[in-house]
């Protein structure tokens, strides 16, 4: 990382620095998620069963993605702190170890996925008619899952060094490749065979392979990764350091698909149409919370570098500014989604009941997206402060004390509409708790820093 880039995170205006870092990520994520919606759209053209099948895969695929995100959080926090403390060689060693660790863990998780595939989806409520469609998609997806991990970890290294522009380009390019291949491989256009659900999975795997090759080349050229072979005795302490943050962060992220699995099983009791609508709604939610997600990837490197340099007032100011902005932004997003709900529902399904449920989703759940943003940014900020267990505790509390119980209770009181309302109320309760949680954690960090300074 160049000196100007480092100084921009440690000394430049907070708002303009976060803006400069977040906008490229926002563009990249928008492109990627837009084409993920395109992916869902093409699958929906195959039929309601196919759309329901890919909706059932969400909790499982998100488990893999959550592992990648969690390790990326640990990687970014460790490397950014090392850079903020003025230790670039330590950062390069950490980057190499993070990539190998990610590959090892993904291979293990893939093997487990193959072993428990059918039993797991039956447990989620998939019927015997939908299970073969899920199998067509997931077996190819699992075979290429290791290539999902490499670009995500590599991009975390780049962001830790202050570069959010190139990771955004890599993400966007992957989305474009996936979207271009989808119609060719799903429907068999031109010389391509019609592979249906298998084609959708294969398009994703090819885009991941391309992203892996690019990010490894960039890390090598920029000397952001150790060039020499890393012996086990050197790598093991680094694995521990990354996992101390990354594993709780991964666990926290994996709680989301676990909660979504429970929620999917509850929603399955309302029929395949409800599952299909929920799957569309969750993908639209990713788009609606795009700014939150982009900021949650750029705020942690900023916090970690300033934490490493001892600039805690800048950490507090960055957190406060981010929260205020997210509240205002998500109000605008809710207004747009509620106005466009009918039109959006017609795009994703011709089934009248699926359309009705998508509209219901969009009129209720986005009310809580600003509150959800507070929770997400608090969680990522705690990890950036190297407080992963507190972030994990926050996630457990959010999902299993509030979100799932409130959703279940709402469903019991007022059917699926009540379930959606319960999700919003859960986000309200958790946002208030999250804000208090972060303020208390930051005071503890400041006290520890003061005591350490007095002792030295």
Order of alpha helices (4+ residues) and beta strands (2+ residues): alpha-alpha-alpha-alpha-alpha-alpha-alpha-alpha-alpha-alpha-alpha-alpha-alpha-alpha-alpha-alpha
